[in-house]
Structure formats: C-alpha cells, structure tokens
Amino acid sequence: MASITIRDVRKSYARMQVVHGVDLDIKSGEFVVILGPSGCGKSTLLRMIAGIEEISDGTIAIDGTVVNKLEPRERGCAMVFQNYALYPHMSVAQNIGYSLKVAGVPAAERTQRIQAVARILELEHLLDRKPMALSGGQRQRVAMGRAMIREPKVFLFDEPLSNLDAKLRVQMRSEIRKLHRRLSATSVFVTHDQVEAMTLADRLVVMNGGRVEQVGTPAQVYSRPASRFVATFVGAPAMNMLEGTVTLDGLSLLGGSRKLNVSRAGLPVGSKVAVGIRPEAVRMVAPGTPGALDATVDLVEELGAGRVVYVDLDGAPFSVVTSETVHPEPGSAIGLQFAESDLHFFSSENGSRLDVFKASVPEPAL
C-alpha cells in the first residue's frame, strides 16, 4: 500500500494549460475515483502519477517520496490503459504474466497466478489466443489482468471498463472491488461514468476544466454538491435547475411566474440564483394542489422498476423519477411537490454552492 500526495500540480502544452493547480491527498489503501467529462484533465492527471506524462509544475509523492523525476517502472504503479496496449505477438497468458517473467518469478508460480487472474476475468478459455483473435472487451480484460498480476503498491485505471458490455461491466465493478479488498492496494480510477464512480469509490474527485470541483465520499458529493457543475453532472437524470432572482421577500422563479419564500441572508436584491432539486426528490400530485408547481407532461420513460417523467414547467425542462403506480400521459397536467430540505442553491455568477437560504414551499406569484 502507498499514499499519494499531489501538490499544486499543473500541466501545460505550449501555452495551453490543461491541469490547473491540483491538490489531492490519497490515503494508503484508498480507492479514489476521478470523475469528469471528456477533456477535463482527469486522464492527464493519472498519467502524471504514472510517470508517462511530464509534470509542468508542482509535485507528486508516493509514500512520501517525490516521484517527479522517477521513471514509471520505479514508482510501484501498474496502469490499465483504455487502448489495451497488449503485445500482439504474445498469447493472453504471456501478456498477463510478462511482468512476472521479467521479474524472474518461477514458471510454476507464474502459471498459478495467471490462472487465478484469468478466473476472475473469465479468460480461462482464451489463454492461448493472441490479442488479434479477441474482441475489444476481451482485450481490455487482458490488460486489466496484466496490471492485477503485478500486485503493485498503486493501481491506476484509465476507463478500463469502457469497452465491456453492460453485463460484464457490472460484474467487473464487483471484481475490482473484491480485488482491491484482497490486495489492499491504493487505487486511482478515472472514468466519465458516474455509476462506476459511485459504486467503486471510497472518495470521489470531480474534475471540470482541469480543476478539482469537489472531493468527498459518493454520498457527500451526491447529497451536498459543491457547485452547480457537480450537481448537474453527478446524478441521472441530472438535477433540475430553476433560475431565480433575489427579491425583497425571497426568490422569484421562472421569470416571475413562481415565488419561493426564503431568507435572502444579505444577498442584494436582483442577485441571480439557481435553485436545484433532484428528480427523485420530487413527488407528483394532482394539479392545483396547494404549494405544488403545476406542469405539463412531455415524455415518460419506463425503466421497469420505475419511470422518468419529463415535464414542461413554465417553459423550463424538469424531470421526476418515480416508482409510484401513477402513469401520466404526455400532454396531461400534474403537480410537483418537494420538501424544503431537498432544495439546493447555487450562484448564477460562478456556480458555487450557497448555504445562505432557508426555504419554504413554492407558491404561485401574485
């Protein structure tokens, strides 16, 4: 096991800065997931930890040793690449066990460890094949096996499940967690898939535009997002956002058609604020119910155990996740209710979280 300390790390290509002053502490044995959209700098950060991308500024330390100048092989890391990076002339077994052969591990032990990894990854029947004879998903599993067998101090995963089918992705998430518990190795996992992030992570690191937006447990990030970006990126469907303006007695929503009774806590009148509510925190009621927001159903998506109802709320898109037996029809009117405690407030200027409001249920503006 090994801790990772990242201090003011930056990466620039010519005059373009792609990673901006990242600070992060990863505990020994922790499973940290770096989550963000394509191009946010998450893979670049991972590659700087691995040593295959040069650091423009700042320091990275593994187990207290600054590794900026160390070669990748000297860092005690094993990385699983998104594009497989397999040796085409070697069999699956030879690819998985190559690092053990280089390290001088006896053949009998190599065979035993190769077979153990192959069982986890369902590759036992493919051990004699070459990479060209494998599907994309099978190649990625071989790449994962090659990292697993080394039992490194640090596992680095760069979207390793992106080429697997849905069923195998679910299975592999479970197997990766089991492997992590068995080896107790520090793991850093990069993904754009929030389901992977939420199910795998001890802690989440949410990145956007080369910067860290929030660090916390999955529950913390989901229930108390630090910014509007985090709020809308984590969660499916995304958090609903209604634009509001601070008034003398609260917030005016949807261009003045609705009012939210809140204490504005010193914010100047006229300030722009975004009000967020998770789709699963909204309850559908009869239209005209006191305190509810009336809306028109646009679309209903059936999910088996429940459904997502997309509605039009005075011209603003809004979604509701429900498992209730109610089946609203497109074009029908419904009411939307939610608890005060489920509301989130963000600055419309910079997207930062605002904890200055105490809300009551929304009412129609007079």
LINZI-V342419 format. One record per residue. N is the residue number from 1. SS is DSSP state (a for helix, b for strand, c for the rest). Layout:
N/SS  N/SS
//
This chain:
1/c  2/c  3/c  4/b  5/b  6/b  7/b  8/b  9/b  10/b  11/b  12/b  13/b  14/c  15/c  16/b  17/b  18/b  19/b  20/b  21/b  22/b  23/b  24/b  25/b  26/b  27/c  28/c  29/c  30/c  31/b  32/b  33/b  34/b  35/b  36/c  37/c  38/c  39/c  40/c  41/c  42/a  43/a  44/a  45/a  46/a  47/a  48/a  49/a  50/a  51/c  52/c  53/c  54/c  55/c  56/c  57/b  58/b  59/b  60/b  61/b  62/b  63/c  64/c  65/b  66/b  67/c  68/c  69/c  70/c  71/c  72/a  73/a  74/a  75/c  76/c  77/b  78/b  79/b  80/b  81/c  82/c  83/c  84/c  85/c  86/c  87/c  88/c  89/c  90/c  91/b  92/a  93/a  94/a  95/a  96/a  97/a  98/a  99/a  100/a  101/a  102/a  103/c  104/c  105/c  106/c  107/a  108/a  109/a  110/a  111/a  112/a  113/a  114/a  115/a  116/a  117/a  118/a  119/a  120/a  121/a  122/c  123/c  124/a  125/a  126/a  127/c  128/c  129/c  130/b  131/a  132/a  133/a  134/c  135/c  136/a  137/a  138/a  139/a  140/a  141/a  142/a  143/a  144/a  145/a  146/a  147/a  148/a  149/c  150/c  151/c  152/c  153/c  154/b  155/b  156/b  157/b  158/b  159/c  160/c  161/c  162/c  163/c  164/c  165/c  166/a  167/a  168/a  169/a  170/a  171/a  172/a  173/a  174/a  175/a  176/a  177/a  178/a  179/a  180/a  181/a  182/a  183/a  184/c  185/c  186/b  187/b  188/b  189/b  190/b  191/b  192/c  193/c  194/a  195/a  196/a  197/a  198/a  199/a  200/a  201/c  202/c  203/b  204/b  205/b  206/b  207/b  208/b  209/c  210/c  211/b  212/b  213/b  214/b  215/b  216/b  217/c  218/a  219/a  220/a  221/a  222/a  223/a  224/c  225/c  226/c  227/b  228/a  229/a  230/a  231/a  232/a  233/a  234/c  235/c  236/c  237/c  238/c  239/c  240/b  241/b  242/b  243/b  244/b  245/b  246/b  247/b  248/c  249/c  250/b  251/b  252/b  253/b  254/a  255/a  256/a  257/c  258/b  259/b  260/b  261/b  262/b  263/c  264/c  265/c  266/c  267/c  268/c  269/c  270/c  271/c  272/b  273/b  274/b  275/b  276/b  277/b  278/c  279/a  280/a  281/a  282/c  283/b  284/b  285/b  286/c  287/c  288/c  289/c  290/c  291/c  292/c  293/b  294/b  295/b  296/b  297/b  298/b  299/b  300/b  301/b  302/b  303/c  304/c  305/c  306/c  307/b  308/b  309/b  310/b  311/b  312/b  313/b  314/c  315/c  316/b  317/b  318/b  319/b  320/b  321/b  322/b  323/c  324/c  325/c  326/c  327/c  328/c  329/c  330/c  331/c  332/c  333/b  334/b  335/b  336/b  337/b  338/c  339/c  340/a  341/a  342/a  343/b  344/b  345/b  346/b  347/b  348/c  349/c  350/c  351/c  352/b  353/b  354/b  355/c  356/c  357/c  358/c  359/b  360/b  361/b  362/b  363/b  364/b  365/c  366/c
//
